[in-house]
Structure formats: structure tokens, C-alpha cells
Amino acid sequence: MWTCSMLKTNARNALVGRYWRSFVVCLIASLLGGGIGLNVTYSVNSLSDGLSNLPTSTLLLILGGLLLYWIFSILWSTFIGSPLTVGRCRYFMESRQSPSPIGTLFSVFRTPYLNVVKVEFLVSLKIAVGMVLFLIPGIYWAYCYAMVPYLLAENPYMTTSRAMQLSKEMMYGEKLHYFLLELSFLGWMLLCLLSFGIGSFFLSPYMAATFAEFYAAMRAKAFAQGLTNSQELGGFVRHDASDF
């Protein structure tokens, strides 16, 4: 049985001699994958007073621009952000075993790239619909499918239904534990706020390495329970010095 302290200890050990490389990986993934989107609803609400006095044609032009920006954000997140998330998962899983090159982050941008995009999009869409319509199912599904990026990192050919099913089975009885693992970083996150968010860039490698350890524990459980096999999850490639 795993514990938060055990996973964090393993994560720190995995980062020894690899922290700064992991820092660069998280920084690139954050800037390219998570730095685009803005909340359009918030933008419209915050400008509503000023926009109300504008001519109709100007108002339509501004709203059209916001709509295009929102669409662009979704496309960017789908075709760039999600694959980078999967690539980051692959990097940290490989890095548990031996130093992995920074280029691992972009390993998903090859065949079957579109399958990864499709699976991540459909899973995210289901969670988003649950959040918007009912909230509680959305939160529940978010925890059920938390392992999907790691599963795709290990087997990018996995279908949507299989990825969702296997992740749900792996997370059975683990959702509360996963939440507590997330909560264990709350103190660090509060400290990051004192640095105006800059500290979060330095915390990201530690968190990513810890959640990689969580996946490793769930993967071992899945094998022990016969939920999967080595043909479906064949492990992660170990790089040698020639790959750097």
C-alpha cells in the first residue's frame, strides 16, 4: 500500500541529478500548453459596462474577436496542450528509470498523434460537460480518468473507451487518496502565491514526479489484479547517452 510520503520520497529520489532538466520540461509544457487560454466569459463580464456604450458594429466586432480567440484557445489546447501533457507524463515515467531527454516531451507529435488528440479531447469533453451541467459528475469523472494521459504516454494506440475504462478501474477505491495526495501540496502552493506564482514553476517538477509515482503504483495494482497485461502496457523506453 502506497502513502503520500512514500510517493514523495520516490519522487525526490527520481529528481536527483535531473531536477533542472525536469524544470525545463515543465516550463516548456506550461508555456506552450497552459499559457494560452483565457476565460472569455470573465473577459466579457469585466468589459460589459464599457461595451454597453459602443456602437453595435463595434460591439459585434469585439465579441467576434473574443469568439475567435476562444475557438483558437480550444484548438491550441486540443492539438498542442493535450499532447504536451501526455509527453510530459512520458518524460517523468521514463525519468524514474534513467535520465530521459527533453525531447521526450514532444514524442507524442508522431504517429499516432491524432489518436492521442482524439482520446484526450473526448475525455476532456465528457468532463467539461459534466462540470457545466451537473458539476459533481464532472469532478467524479475527472478523478476517474486521471490516469488517461499516462496510459496514452505508455500506449498511444489505446482507444478512447479502453483508456477510460482502464483508468476508471485503476482509480477504483483510490479517488479520495488521490485527492489527499493533491491536497498534500497545498502548503507549497500557498507559498508559491507569495512569490506571485513564480514559485509554481519550481514546484512543478516535484509535483509531476510525485504523480508519476502514483501512476506507477496504480499500474502495478492493475497488473496484480489482472486488469491489463504487458502487451497493452509494455513499459517505457529507457534512453542511453546517445539519445542526449
Backbone bond lengths (Angstrom), bond angles and torsions (degrees), N, CA, C in turn:
res aa  C-N    CA-C-N  psi(-1)  N-CA   C-N-CA  omega(-1)  CA-C   N-CA-C  phi
1 M - - - 1.466 - - 1.529 109.55 -
2 W 1.333 115.81 129.41 1.450 120.10 -178.82 1.539 110.76 -83.59
3 T 1.312 115.27 158.88 1.466 122.35 173.75 1.524 107.86 -132.23
4 C 1.328 115.94 160.82 1.463 120.05 178.98 1.527 111.06 -58.81
5 S 1.333 115.98 -44.00 1.459 119.39 -178.78 1.524 111.18 -64.25
6 M 1.329 116.90 -35.47 1.461 120.58 178.90 1.532 110.79 -65.51
7 L 1.333 116.25 -46.49 1.457 119.99 179.99 1.523 111.46 -63.50
8 K 1.321 116.24 -40.12 1.456 119.76 -179.44 1.526 111.51 -68.54
9 T 1.313 116.42 -37.09 1.464 120.02 176.71 1.523 110.25 -63.60
10 N 1.323 116.50 -45.22 1.462 120.60 177.67 1.523 111.33 -62.15
11 A 1.333 115.88 -37.45 1.464 120.26 179.26 1.521 111.17 -65.18
12 R 1.320 116.27 -43.90 1.471 119.35 178.77 1.523 110.59 -62.98
13 N 1.321 116.84 -39.41 1.463 120.22 178.22 1.524 110.87 -64.13
14 A 1.330 116.33 -38.85 1.463 120.59 -179.74 1.520 111.97 -68.27
15 L 1.332 116.99 -24.66 1.466 121.08 -178.35 1.528 113.12 -88.26
16 V 1.319 117.57 -8.23 1.464 120.68 -179.12 1.527 109.35 -61.20
17 G 1.306 116.05 121.45 1.458 121.49 -179.89 1.516 114.01 76.69
18 R 1.350 117.37 0.65 1.462 120.85 -177.24 1.523 112.13 -131.14
19 Y 1.325 116.24 7.53 1.461 119.18 -173.66 1.524 111.99 -61.36
20 W 1.325 117.88 -48.74 1.462 119.92 -173.23 1.517 112.02 -69.21
21 R 1.327 116.47 -33.42 1.458 118.83 173.83 1.525 109.73 -65.68
22 S 1.316 116.87 -41.69 1.465 121.20 177.33 1.524 110.58 -65.25
23 F 1.318 116.28 -35.63 1.465 121.03 176.74 1.523 110.51 -60.20
24 V 1.327 117.10 -44.82 1.464 121.54 179.36 1.526 110.49 -63.32
25 V 1.322 116.88 -41.99 1.466 121.12 178.99 1.524 110.36 -60.17
26 C 1.320 117.48 -47.86 1.469 121.36 179.95 1.522 111.57 -65.52
27 L 1.333 116.50 -37.43 1.462 120.50 -179.72 1.531 110.59 -65.18
28 I 1.330 116.14 -46.23 1.469 119.94 179.07 1.522 110.44 -62.67
29 A 1.333 116.28 -45.67 1.462 120.35 -179.67 1.524 111.42 -61.61
30 S 1.333 116.53 -38.34 1.462 120.99 -179.81 1.525 111.50 -69.18
31 L 1.331 116.09 -45.09 1.459 120.13 -176.99 1.520 112.41 -69.99
32 L 1.327 117.07 -38.44 1.458 120.38 -178.00 1.521 112.80 -87.61
33 G 1.329 115.79 -32.50 1.459 118.71 -175.04 1.501 114.95 -96.65
34 G 1.341 117.29 -32.16 1.454 119.09 -172.85 1.505 114.43 -119.36
35 G 1.326 118.19 6.26 1.454 119.53 -174.92 1.501 115.15 -100.33
36 I 1.367 117.06 8.46 1.451 119.30 -173.63 1.509 113.38 -97.98
37 G 1.317 115.43 -49.19 1.464 120.10 -168.20 1.514 114.97 -65.69
38 L 1.318 115.24 142.86 1.458 122.98 170.62 1.515 107.44 -128.19
39 N 1.304 115.99 152.55 1.451 120.36 177.97 1.516 108.76 -80.32
40 V 1.343 116.19 106.08 1.449 120.41 -176.01 1.515 111.82 -64.82
41 T 1.339 116.99 -37.98 1.459 120.50 179.38 1.511 110.66 -59.86
42 Y 1.340 115.34 -43.68 1.456 119.14 178.50 1.510 110.02 -63.07
43 S 1.332 116.80 -40.98 1.453 120.78 -178.18 1.525 110.62 -62.52
44 V 1.339 115.79 -43.44 1.450 119.36 -179.35 1.518 111.11 -66.76
45 N 1.328 116.86 -43.73 1.464 120.40 -179.70 1.516 112.02 -62.39
46 S 1.328 116.59 -41.62 1.463 120.27 -177.20 1.520 111.78 -69.43
47 L 1.343 116.70 -22.10 1.466 119.98 -178.89 1.527 112.62 -104.63
48 S 1.332 116.81 1.16 1.460 120.52 -171.39 1.529 112.83 -58.73
49 D 1.329 116.88 -39.91 1.462 119.86 -178.10 1.519 111.12 -63.13
50 G 1.349 115.00 -43.66 1.463 118.63 -179.65 1.503 112.43 -71.52
51 L 1.333 117.53 -37.25 1.455 121.29 -177.08 1.521 112.28 -69.66
52 S 1.339 116.48 -26.78 1.464 119.73 -175.44 1.522 111.95 -62.90
53 N 1.321 118.17 -22.42 1.462 121.50 -178.16 1.517 113.01 -96.11
54 L 1.345 117.63 0.67 1.460 121.09 -177.97 1.522 110.96 -86.42
55 P 1.332 117.12 154.33 1.471 120.22 174.20 1.522 110.92 -59.04
56 T 1.329 116.23 153.10 1.466 121.05 -177.02 1.519 112.08 -58.64
57 S 1.326 117.44 -41.22 1.468 120.85 -178.77 1.522 111.36 -63.64
58 T 1.319 116.42 -41.09 1.471 120.41 178.87 1.518 110.40 -67.96
59 L 1.337 115.56 -40.54 1.468 120.36 179.13 1.528 110.83 -61.48
60 L 1.339 116.73 -44.66 1.460 120.78 179.11 1.519 111.44 -63.64
61 L 1.331 115.89 -36.43 1.468 120.45 179.11 1.526 111.04 -65.09
62 I 1.335 116.22 -43.00 1.464 120.94 179.87 1.529 110.56 -66.61
63 L 1.338 115.73 -45.37 1.463 119.36 179.60 1.525 111.20 -64.79
64 G 1.338 116.20 -35.95 1.462 119.83 176.43 1.514 111.30 -64.43
65 G 1.352 115.70 -39.04 1.457 119.58 177.59 1.522 111.89 -65.05
66 L 1.330 116.33 -40.46 1.463 120.20 177.41 1.524 111.23 -64.99
67 L 1.342 116.31 -38.32 1.460 120.07 178.33 1.522 110.99 -64.68
68 L 1.333 116.55 -43.58 1.465 120.24 178.10 1.528 110.95 -63.04
69 Y 1.333 115.78 -39.14 1.459 119.31 178.92 1.525 110.91 -65.51
70 W 1.325 116.30 -38.92 1.465 121.21 178.32 1.520 110.42 -64.28
71 I 1.353 116.52 -43.86 1.463 120.79 178.43 1.525 110.33 -63.14
72 F 1.339 116.30 -43.19 1.464 120.52 178.46 1.522 110.82 -61.28
73 S 1.322 117.18 -39.86 1.463 121.36 179.30 1.518 111.57 -62.48
74 I 1.342 115.66 -41.36 1.460 119.82 178.74 1.526 110.41 -65.24
75 L 1.331 116.53 -44.64 1.464 120.31 179.85 1.528 110.99 -63.52
76 W 1.331 116.32 -40.83 1.465 120.49 179.17 1.524 110.42 -63.52
77 S 1.322 115.69 -45.94 1.460 119.96 179.97 1.522 110.93 -62.43
78 T 1.344 116.76 -38.44 1.461 121.31 -176.97 1.522 111.94 -70.98
79 F 1.323 116.71 -48.16 1.464 120.60 -171.14 1.532 113.63 -95.51
80 I 1.318 117.88 -15.25 1.476 121.03 179.63 1.531 111.09 -119.74
81 G 1.326 116.36 -53.07 1.468 120.31 -174.66 1.507 113.93 -63.09
82 S 1.335 116.98 -49.29 1.466 120.25 -177.86 1.525 112.61 -63.73
83 P 1.348 119.47 -46.61 1.467 119.16 176.09 1.520 113.19 -59.88
84 L 1.330 117.12 -35.02 1.463 119.88 177.60 1.528 110.76 -67.44
85 T 1.326 117.10 -35.92 1.461 120.23 176.13 1.518 110.79 -61.82
86 V 1.334 116.44 -44.06 1.463 121.10 178.03 1.530 109.87 -65.13
87 G 1.328 116.89 -41.85 1.457 120.22 178.30 1.518 112.87 -63.03
88 R 1.330 116.09 -36.97 1.468 119.75 177.37 1.525 110.52 -66.40
89 C 1.331 116.26 -39.78 1.471 119.33 176.13 1.524 110.51 -60.54
90 R 1.318 116.29 -42.30 1.461 119.94 179.98 1.531 110.45 -64.52
91 Y 1.329 116.19 -41.86 1.467 119.60 179.57 1.525 110.84 -58.05
92 F 1.329 117.57 -48.52 1.466 120.01 -175.53 1.528 112.05 -72.44
93 M 1.317 117.41 -28.19 1.462 118.37 174.90 1.523 110.73 -71.89
94 E 1.314 117.35 -39.33 1.463 120.29 176.80 1.526 110.60 -67.43
95 S 1.329 115.27 -39.18 1.456 120.23 -176.35 1.520 112.57 -66.99
96 R 1.328 117.28 -18.87 1.462 119.97 175.63 1.521 111.20 -63.55
97 Q 1.333 115.86 -29.93 1.456 120.92 -174.38 1.527 112.39 -95.62
98 S 1.324 115.96 -42.90 1.460 121.05 -179.83 1.522 107.90 -161.83
99 P 1.325 118.76 162.17 1.469 120.50 -179.75 1.526 111.35 -54.64
100 S 1.309 115.97 131.42 1.460 122.14 -179.75 1.524 109.23 -112.97
101 P 1.331 118.41 141.04 1.472 120.56 -179.06 1.521 112.06 -68.61
102 I 1.320 116.45 153.90 1.457 121.65 178.26 1.524 110.60 -59.57
103 G 1.325 117.00 -31.44 1.454 121.08 -179.54 1.512 114.03 -60.63
104 T 1.327 117.76 -16.66 1.467 120.90 176.85 1.520 110.66 -57.79
105 L 1.326 116.56 -29.52 1.459 121.39 179.28 1.530 111.09 -56.93
106 F 1.332 116.50 -33.14 1.464 121.33 -176.53 1.529 112.48 -100.17
107 S 1.321 116.61 11.65 1.468 120.45 -175.23 1.521 112.95 -65.02
108 V 1.323 117.57 -21.87 1.464 120.59 -178.24 1.525 111.65 -74.95
109 F 1.331 117.42 -20.44 1.458 120.48 -177.18 1.530 111.08 -78.38
110 R 1.302 114.67 47.11 1.454 123.80 175.01 1.531 106.41 -142.47
111 T 1.303 117.15 175.05 1.464 119.57 175.02 1.527 109.23 -58.67
112 P 1.322 120.35 132.45 1.479 129.57 2.20 1.526 112.32 -98.38
113 Y 1.311 117.12 70.93 1.453 123.25 -177.22 1.533 111.90 -52.74
114 L 1.339 116.95 -46.48 1.458 120.33 -176.08 1.524 112.14 -66.30
115 N 1.319 117.83 -29.53 1.466 119.21 176.56 1.524 110.81 -67.61
116 V 1.326 116.13 -40.80 1.462 120.25 177.05 1.518 110.23 -62.16
117 V 1.331 116.63 -44.04 1.463 121.78 178.64 1.528 110.31 -59.79
118 K 1.335 116.41 -45.42 1.469 121.19 -178.08 1.526 111.08 -62.89
119 V 1.314 116.52 -48.80 1.470 120.13 -177.40 1.525 110.49 -62.90
120 E 1.315 116.92 -48.29 1.465 120.25 -179.55 1.524 111.25 -62.05
121 F 1.333 116.77 -39.10 1.466 119.96 -179.16 1.523 111.03 -65.83
122 L 1.340 117.24 -46.45 1.458 120.53 -177.90 1.529 112.11 -66.59
123 V 1.316 116.50 -38.25 1.463 119.82 177.34 1.533 110.24 -66.15
124 S 1.334 116.23 -45.86 1.472 120.55 178.86 1.521 111.18 -63.26
125 L 1.348 116.60 -37.22 1.458 120.46 179.43 1.527 110.79 -64.50
126 K 1.309 117.33 -43.51 1.469 120.58 178.91 1.523 110.85 -61.79
127 I 1.332 116.19 -43.67 1.467 119.84 179.50 1.524 110.49 -64.66
128 A 1.354 116.49 -43.23 1.463 120.73 -178.83 1.519 111.55 -63.30
129 V 1.339 117.25 -42.05 1.466 120.56 178.07 1.526 110.16 -63.04
130 G 1.330 116.58 -41.36 1.461 120.22 177.37 1.509 112.40 -62.81
131 M 1.331 116.07 -37.47 1.466 120.56 179.39 1.529 110.93 -67.70
132 V 1.329 116.20 -44.11 1.459 121.08 -175.17 1.524 111.56 -71.05
133 L 1.335 116.60 -42.79 1.463 119.98 -173.71 1.522 113.68 -85.23
134 F 1.331 116.47 -41.14 1.468 118.28 -171.51 1.523 114.13 -131.31
135 L 1.320 119.29 -13.89 1.457 126.56 178.73 1.530 112.11 67.94
136 I 1.330 118.25 -64.22 1.465 121.14 -175.93 1.529 112.11 -59.63
137 P 1.358 119.44 -47.99 1.467 117.98 175.95 1.517 112.87 -59.64
138 G 1.332 116.35 -35.14 1.462 119.71 178.75 1.508 112.15 -62.44
139 I 1.320 116.54 -44.10 1.460 121.36 177.79 1.520 110.34 -64.49
140 Y 1.321 115.89 -42.91 1.465 121.14 179.34 1.517 110.73 -60.82
141 W 1.336 116.85 -47.02 1.459 120.52 -179.96 1.517 111.81 -65.58
142 A 1.329 116.91 -34.35 1.465 119.90 179.04 1.526 110.64 -60.03
143 Y 1.322 117.02 -38.48 1.465 120.90 178.14 1.531 111.15 -77.59
144 C 1.330 116.63 -36.00 1.470 119.70 178.33 1.525 111.09 -60.20
145 Y 1.329 116.47 -40.23 1.455 121.26 -172.57 1.530 113.01 -103.41
146 A 1.316 116.47 20.24 1.468 120.69 -177.84 1.522 112.38 -63.84
147 M 1.324 118.03 -24.45 1.462 121.76 -177.33 1.522 113.48 -89.22
148 V 1.319 118.12 -5.32 1.463 121.10 -176.44 1.532 112.86 -56.82
149 P 1.351 120.76 -46.89 1.470 119.10 178.79 1.525 113.39 -59.04
150 Y 1.327 117.30 -36.11 1.473 120.73 178.73 1.523 110.58 -70.73
151 L 1.332 116.64 -39.22 1.459 120.10 178.13 1.527 110.58 -63.03
152 L 1.338 116.61 -40.84 1.460 120.60 177.88 1.525 111.08 -69.39
153 A 1.323 116.34 -32.26 1.459 119.91 177.28 1.518 110.85 -64.44
154 E 1.328 116.15 -33.40 1.457 120.66 -179.44 1.525 111.78 -88.46
155 N 1.319 116.39 -34.34 1.462 120.76 179.77 1.522 108.66 -139.60
156 P 1.340 118.11 86.64 1.466 121.15 -176.89 1.521 114.08 -68.16
157 Y 1.339 118.42 -7.61 1.460 122.22 177.87 1.526 112.31 -90.12
158 M 1.306 118.05 -2.33 1.462 121.49 -176.62 1.524 110.83 -63.68
159 T 1.327 116.74 137.89 1.462 120.89 -179.55 1.531 110.64 -75.32
160 T 1.320 114.84 164.57 1.464 120.05 -179.62 1.524 111.43 -61.70
161 S 1.321 116.18 -48.92 1.465 119.60 -177.14 1.523 111.35 -63.77
162 R 1.330 116.84 -39.38 1.463 119.52 -179.52 1.526 111.03 -70.08
163 A 1.316 117.65 -41.30 1.465 120.76 179.11 1.521 110.90 -61.87
164 M 1.330 116.33 -42.67 1.459 120.33 179.38 1.524 110.99 -67.59
165 Q 1.327 115.93 -42.05 1.467 119.62 -179.26 1.523 111.38 -64.48
166 L 1.349 116.55 -48.58 1.457 119.89 -177.48 1.522 111.60 -65.92
167 S 1.322 117.30 -40.96 1.465 119.99 177.60 1.522 110.98 -61.81
168 K 1.339 116.01 -41.55 1.463 120.07 179.47 1.521 111.06 -63.85
169 E 1.328 116.67 -39.71 1.463 120.83 178.77 1.529 110.86 -68.19
170 M 1.332 116.81 -39.30 1.460 120.55 179.35 1.525 111.48 -66.51
171 M 1.337 116.09 -33.80 1.463 120.93 -177.18 1.527 113.03 -87.65
172 Y 1.332 116.96 -0.98 1.465 119.75 179.32 1.533 110.20 -61.80
173 G 1.319 115.95 122.21 1.461 121.28 -178.54 1.513 114.44 78.11
174 E 1.338 117.25 4.21 1.467 120.72 -175.71 1.525 113.02 -116.65
175 K 1.323 117.70 -4.16 1.468 119.85 -173.30 1.523 112.01 -62.97
176 L 1.317 117.23 -45.06 1.462 120.19 178.71 1.526 110.24 -64.25
177 H 1.324 116.53 -41.55 1.462 120.12 178.65 1.530 110.84 -62.57
178 Y 1.322 116.02 -38.76 1.468 120.39 178.85 1.530 110.28 -65.77
179 F 1.332 115.69 -41.05 1.462 120.36 177.18 1.525 110.70 -61.48
180 L 1.333 116.92 -42.77 1.463 120.49 179.13 1.524 111.02 -66.19
181 L 1.326 116.95 -33.30 1.461 120.04 175.77 1.522 109.97 -64.76
182 E 1.319 116.80 -43.01 1.465 120.29 176.01 1.525 110.32 -62.15
183 L 1.333 115.70 -43.26 1.462 121.10 -177.81 1.526 111.60 -64.19
184 S 1.319 117.34 -26.50 1.463 120.53 -178.45 1.525 112.61 -66.73
185 F 1.333 116.94 -14.05 1.463 121.29 177.72 1.524 112.36 -95.13
186 L 1.325 116.48 2.83 1.463 120.27 -175.37 1.522 112.08 -58.88
187 G 1.328 117.03 -44.00 1.464 120.03 179.65 1.513 111.99 -59.33
188 W 1.336 116.59 -43.55 1.472 120.54 177.85 1.524 110.70 -63.45
189 M 1.324 116.67 -39.70 1.467 120.10 -179.64 1.520 111.70 -64.62
190 L 1.333 115.77 -38.99 1.466 119.30 177.71 1.522 111.02 -64.15
191 L 1.331 116.25 -38.09 1.466 119.79 176.27 1.524 111.01 -64.92
192 C 1.333 116.25 -35.00 1.464 120.13 178.22 1.525 111.33 -63.46
193 L 1.327 116.56 -32.88 1.465 120.33 178.68 1.524 111.25 -63.37
194 L 1.330 115.75 -32.16 1.467 119.50 179.69 1.524 111.75 -67.32
195 S 1.332 116.02 -21.22 1.476 120.03 178.64 1.528 110.49 -100.62
196 F 1.340 115.60 21.69 1.468 122.07 -179.43 1.532 112.16 58.45
197 G 1.336 115.87 33.40 1.454 120.59 176.53 1.508 115.63 87.91
198 I 1.332 117.42 -11.37 1.467 120.33 -177.98 1.527 110.58 -64.22
199 G 1.321 115.95 -36.30 1.457 119.68 -178.89 1.516 113.18 -62.65
200 S 1.339 117.17 -22.62 1.467 119.79 -179.40 1.518 111.70 -63.49
201 F 1.339 116.76 -29.21 1.464 119.52 177.86 1.527 110.88 -65.45
202 F 1.316 116.50 -33.78 1.468 120.53 -179.39 1.529 111.27 -82.36
203 L 1.329 116.10 -24.17 1.466 120.34 177.98 1.528 112.01 -79.87
204 S 1.330 116.92 -28.55 1.466 121.81 -173.88 1.524 114.43 -53.55
205 P 1.351 120.08 -44.62 1.470 118.38 179.53 1.520 112.83 -60.66
206 Y 1.313 117.15 -39.40 1.465 121.55 179.76 1.516 110.40 -64.08
207 M 1.343 117.22 -44.94 1.450 120.95 179.63 1.529 111.12 -65.85
208 A 1.332 116.49 -45.12 1.467 120.39 -179.03 1.519 110.98 -62.54
209 A 1.325 116.95 -40.33 1.468 120.50 178.62 1.521 110.81 -66.58
210 T 1.327 116.89 -36.14 1.476 120.73 179.41 1.519 111.05 -67.02
211 F 1.332 117.09 -44.10 1.460 119.77 179.94 1.528 111.56 -70.69
212 A 1.317 117.30 -26.14 1.467 119.96 172.04 1.527 109.78 -65.26
213 E 1.331 116.20 -38.89 1.464 120.09 176.27 1.531 110.82 -64.65
214 F 1.323 116.49 -35.73 1.461 119.90 177.25 1.525 110.23 -62.97
215 Y 1.348 116.45 -44.55 1.459 119.21 178.40 1.525 110.79 -61.81
216 A 1.319 116.49 -40.39 1.469 120.24 178.82 1.532 110.29 -59.01
217 A 1.340 116.59 -39.56 1.467 120.64 178.56 1.524 110.99 -68.18
218 M 1.346 116.96 -41.66 1.456 120.64 178.81 1.531 110.59 -67.93
219 R 1.308 116.59 -35.69 1.469 121.19 178.67 1.533 110.05 -64.38
220 A 1.316 116.21 -44.14 1.465 120.40 178.45 1.527 110.49 -62.12
221 K 1.334 116.49 -40.01 1.465 120.81 178.51 1.521 110.80 -64.28
222 A 1.336 116.32 -41.02 1.459 120.42 -179.46 1.523 111.28 -63.48
223 F 1.330 117.28 -39.39 1.459 120.72 177.22 1.524 110.53 -67.22
224 A 1.329 116.09 -41.32 1.463 120.15 -178.67 1.518 111.63 -65.33
225 Q 1.339 117.23 -32.66 1.461 121.35 -178.73 1.527 112.80 -91.11
226 G 1.319 116.68 0.78 1.457 120.34 179.19 1.517 114.01 73.28
227 L 1.339 117.79 23.30 1.459 121.18 -179.64 1.524 112.10 -77.43
228 T 1.319 117.06 -22.06 1.461 122.55 -179.21 1.517 108.49 -151.36
229 N 1.342 115.97 -179.57 1.459 120.03 179.79 1.527 109.63 -147.59
230 S 1.311 116.07 177.83 1.466 120.96 -175.60 1.522 112.82 -70.65
231 Q 1.318 118.07 -16.49 1.458 119.91 175.70 1.522 111.02 -74.68
232 E 1.317 115.54 -34.09 1.469 119.72 179.45 1.520 111.32 -84.77
233 L 1.309 116.90 -43.65 1.457 122.22 177.74 1.522 107.89 -119.28
234 G 1.321 114.76 95.67 1.462 120.29 -172.50 1.507 115.24 -90.78
235 G 1.344 117.78 6.60 1.458 119.73 179.88 1.521 111.93 94.30
236 F 1.320 115.70 -179.81 1.456 122.24 -176.77 1.525 109.97 -113.68
237 V 1.315 115.66 143.23 1.466 121.90 -177.65 1.518 110.09 -66.41
238 R 1.304 115.26 136.60 1.472 120.85 174.31 1.516 108.06 -100.01
239 H 1.332 116.59 123.85 1.455 121.72 -177.81 1.528 110.66 -88.70
240 D 1.307 115.49 152.49 1.452 119.90 174.16 1.520 109.55 -112.72
241 A 1.318 117.11 -176.63 1.468 121.00 -172.85 1.515 112.22 -61.78
242 S 1.352 119.33 -26.21 1.458 121.37 -177.28 1.521 112.61 -69.98
243 D 1.322 117.18 -14.13 1.458 121.08 -178.67 1.525 113.47 -86.15
244 F 1.325 117.94 -6.64 1.472 120.41 -174.84 1.517 111.00 -94.05
